[in-house]
Amino acid sequence: MNKGLLLAGGIILILAIAGGAVLFLQEDSGDSKNPVTNQNTQTETSTQPANPEDEIKKVAEEYWQAVRYSDYAAAYDLLQPADRQLISKEEYVKKQNADPSLSTINEIKIDSVKTEGNKATVRITLITNTGDYPGTNEFVLIDGKWYRVMSEENKESLGIK
């Protein structure tokens, strides 16, 4: 038998065994990504809230938690697309970082959520070192996702006309 053919066959066998071991280890570790496509092969379970108010509340909490912890890039991503067209992410982050009052938020309370079609009004209270500040945020549903709408006051504080 040809030594080259025997060697090639041995290499293929080793690669097949190694590939099987990798697949076995991935399955054993709970990693369900397809090693060829790197795509998740598990059926994802829905984590969507049961009703729109819960989804809006979740987005409002995500937005204000991002602000609370000075993750303004994450907060920017939760703004409606029309508002993001008014200011770049870099400029938004820079201007938000310059506002020391935002870093004093200790707690965010979602007081109520009221929906009307593809719009929602969320009443919140920001608990800070200097007191409680109630406010209202507007949200809009675009392509199945809720976004925060910047208020005129917020636009003004960011120098957006």
C-alpha angles and dihedrals in degrees: 000000000000112000092216091055091047091049092048091049091050092050091050090050092050091049091049091051092046091048091051091050091051091050091047092049092048092051091045093051093051093248105137100182117130104246092216100048098021086224124139109256098189120100105249117231115226115255092181113131116249095246140024094253091060091049092049091047089051092052092046091051091047091051096049094041088054089051092045091055094040093248092142093161089062091045090051091054089058093057118101114266092247090059092046088057089060096058135019120243091244093053092045092052092046094050094044091050088055091060107085093186091073092064092061095070109121100171141006121214122193102210100180144344123211121184129197112178110300094348131078138187118211122193111207138175120211111207109208139169089265101043147294118307117195118200146159127242127192123217131189132201113231122174092342096310130102119229134184116247115220112238121232088249091054092048090050092050088052092049094249115145 
